[in-house]
Amino acid sequence: MAALAYNLGKREINHYFSVRSAKVLALVAVLLLAACHLASRRYRGNDSCEYLLSSGRFLGEKVWQPHSCMMHKYKISEAKNCLVDKHIAFIGDSRIRQLFYSFVKIINPQFKEEGNKHENIPFEDKTASVKVDFLWHPEVNGSMKQCIKVWTEDSVAKPHVIVAGAATWSIKIHNGSSEALSQYKMNITSIAPLLEKLAKTSDVYWVLQDPVYEDLLSENRKMITNEKIDAYNEAAVSILNSSTRNSKSNVKMFSVSKLIAQETIMESLDGLHLPESSRETSAMILMNVYCNKILKPVDGSCCQPRPPLTLIQKLAACFFTLCIIGYLIFYIIHRNAHRKNKPCTDLESGEEKKNIINTPVSSLEILLQSFCKLGLIMAYFYMCDRANLFMKENKFYTHSSFFIPIIYILVLGVFYNENTKETKVLNREQTDEWKGWMQLVILIYHISGASTFLPVYMHIRVLVAAYLFQTGYGHFSYFWIKGDFGIHRVCQVLFRLNFLVVVLCIVMDRPYQFYYFVPLVTVWFMVIYVTLALWPQIIQKKANGNCFWHFGLLLKLGFLLLFICFLAYSQGAFEKIFSLWPLSKCFELKGNVYEWWFRWRLDRYVVFHGMLFAFIYLALQKRQILSEGKGEPLFSNKISNFLLFISVVSFLTYSIWASSCKNKAECNELHPSVSVVQILAFILIRNIPGYARSVYSSFFAWFGKISLELFICQYHIWLAADTRGILVLIPGNPMLNIIVSTFIFVCVAHEISQITNDLAQIIIPKDNSSLLKRLACIAAFFCGLLILSSIQDKSKH
């Protein structure tokens, strides 16, 4: 009864809510969100620098998240590269001096806070020709005015960046009197035009006063209250913003430090000066404001303009536009034809005069429809990760943000289970299930930023290795059993693996190696194909007639292992091979192939392990050593129990070792050799008991069928800034944002999977002569792409 109720309920849900209706809902959501974000940007402005300087929140104790954009953490080399031949001046009181020290420590962490505090402090890095000065002017008075006035003269070299601010000394010296505030207003009014003049050629920031923690203030500072500070800040904002009558002031208000101080001033030692972590955050914000537009870091979206369209991107936009127009014309013609063929009723007899003619859909129409849908999807990709329409945020890892979603999806996966069609080891439903739950775990790992937690990182590395293990197992099994080494099979696999990535490389202006997993599975597929297709071609049918061929295949696998070992320990040879043109265009990232070598080497043996496992399993299956009936254990009870015990111990042993890892580099070195232990342990645990082989999770299997699209699409429409951050469609509500963005992301991935399958049938026909013509066209396309890419590279340089 329970099973019947479950099936009836599922049918009822499917009747009212199908995948098609989900996609329509996702499209409506995208259109509404895009309209809301466009309206918001028109109303509130499109300058992410203003958000960086004025708003944000803490994600954790020390992680600051600006509103709507991502903040990059600058390294020493990056800071020096940005500030080469630059002069930065800090003018103000002890709080500005603190900011100066924190800023300088980004360039030189060894710089010490020493010397007379109430005097000017110079800093110079001669290697990068960076000059940073602190000028002691604790009050906004004639002395500060004279210092600024000197820079306004044409003959004097002006600092590239000026950071100024002061008020607490005026409150302290004049005992918080109203006369002091009036004098402050007069003085800042006289300075405002000078700052405005400087702001035309330099970046000028006025730092608003941070709040104080009144309970910790010493007796001689008790007059510095938050009420007084607010009054001085209001005066500064009002006067500096009204210094230009007809346009917006060029002097930027650095008000974000107030928000930072509100959260951290309780940690202050004296109630006035901020703790070091808060000053470091303010200094990093200053660095982002100035350097992001120069260095353009991927994970620093604040203050970065939208990247200009490349020639290839413009051509892609034209192509998709033409496809959309072509499909609309096709649709209108088809609809008119359908209306003409619509049956009409004879008034006398009441019978239909004309039968409906169901005209078959042409390949051209399917092609145009697919590219039309793909064009709209690519527009969404571009809006999410290039057009700065939607917001982006930095990742922040907590254990709960990773493990709670994991528990949630595991519960869902267990709840939606069904009987398998067959009970063989690693049957189709089971491998889809395996891919599905692994992909969901990897997605949660990426969005939660769990790579910073080493035990989780090591387990995720096993999941990536398991994908490659399945590549070796699946393709070996196909070639061994079917013996199909034809060009059609190769082209079908290569097309399905690479179609989406090639389109994204064009639309998102990213190198092929950026989507590292696809190059990895593509190369390994070709390695498997070449290994088995080379003379002598050994397949199961041939080997069954003579056991000698089994040894021949093992010899082939042995040579493959030797070749893998040679490349793994000969980085120079590996880099020379993949640095050859045109391979270099595919496998280079940031001008070299090191990243490709690192990715390949990290899981270098696991595909071989997958092939070897497939060979052993199929040999045992052929000799009927395995019991694969429904509900039957794979081996005899004693052997099954022994192998289960060994598998559980091996599985837990690996997890304990991975959890005790202290150094990522050392663990990565061991990973290629030991990852297969947990993979094989999982396969045995999942397949030895007959009842475990007889069921699978339809929830996980559904995601497994689109796992490749999910892995690739996450780069731009679920994560952001090329996986460095998180896409924010609904600001201010992280939970709702994740739900909505995930829903759209999954719908898009599913649609792309269907588009790829449709196009594969048309572009890769079974007829060899037609296929060769298509391959010639594809080769011409890639030649054109290489030429355009070379032209772009030359124009950039």
Beta strands, then each sheet from edge to edge (+ up, - down):
strand 1: 56-58
strand 2: 64-66
strand 3: 87-92
strand 4: 121-125
strand 5: 130-136
strand 6: 161-165
strand 7: 203-207
strand 8: 252-254
strand 9: 391-394
strand 10: 417-419
strand 11: 695-697
strand 12: 719-720
strand 13: 725-728
sheet 1: 1+ 2-
sheet 2: 4+ 5- 3- 6- 7- 8-
sheet 3: 9+ 13- 12+
sheet 4: 10+ 11-
end
